[in-house]
Amino acid sequence: MSVPYYILLILYLVGVGVFLMWMFFNLYHLIKFGLFDFTGKLNGTIFILFSIAVIVVTFILLSGTPWLDTFELFSLPSGILEGTKINSGGFEL
């Protein structure tokens, strides 16, 4: 069964959407209850910078992906079996 790569992109974007909603509620509570001290400001800054870094890095890594190509859902990637030999006792590297 062939599945296009953009299905994985849609699932990833749904996960990013859930994360952004969770981030909104966390930032709301941080601003309302915990932004008055240094620890609250530091935690908020680290959280925002880490979130931005993860989104930017995934965008950079996924930008060259051919989204209309397909892959077989229930087959092993060829890279897993590359460089292995089958002998009577199993796999050998």
N, C-alpha and C positions, 0 to 999 in steps of 0.2 A: 504494500500500500504506500503510494507516494504522497508525501505531505510537503507543501511549499514552506519555505523558511519564514514567510511573512506571518504564518500562524504563530510561530514562536515569538515574533515581534509583537503581535497583538497581545499574547499572554504576558509578555514582559511589560508592555505599556499599561495593562490592567494592574499589574503589581506595582508599577511606579505611581499610578493613580491612587491606589490604596495607601501607599507610603506617603504621598503628598497630603492626603486627608488626615492621616495619623500625625504627620508633622505639623499641620495647621492646628490641630487640637493641642498638641504638646506645646507649641509656641504660644498659643493663647493662654494656657495655664501658667507657663513660665512668665509671661508678661504680667498676668494678673496677680500671681502669688509669689514669684521668686526672683524678680529682676532687681530687687532692692539691695542685694548684697553682691559681693564680688564673685562668689561661687555660682550664683544664678547667671550672672553675665558671662562668666567663663564657660559654663556648661552650654548655654545658648549659642555662644560663638562657635565652640567646637562642634556642636551638633549641626549648625547651619553650614559651616565650612566642609565638614565631612560629607554631608548630603550633596552639596554642590560638586565636590570632587568625585564622588561616585557616579553622579549623572554625567559629568563631563568625560570621565574616563570611559564609561560604557558607550557614550556617543562616538568617541574617537575610535574605539575598538570595533564598533558595529557599522561605521560609516562605509566601509568598503565591501560589505556583504551583498552578494547578488540575491536579493529578496525573492525573485521570481523562480529561482532554481528550486528543485525538489530533493528530498532525501527519502530513503526507504525507512519506514517506521520500525520494522522489526528485524533489521539486519545490523550486523556489526560493522563499524567503520573499518575501512581497509587499513588504516594506520595501526589498529590494535593487532592485526594478524601479520603485519609487515615484519620481516626479520625473524619469524618463528618457523621451526620445522616440526613436523609431526613425526614422532617415533612410536614404538609400540607401547611405551609407558605414558604417553601424553605429549605435552608441548615441551619443546626445548629451545632455549634462546641461543 
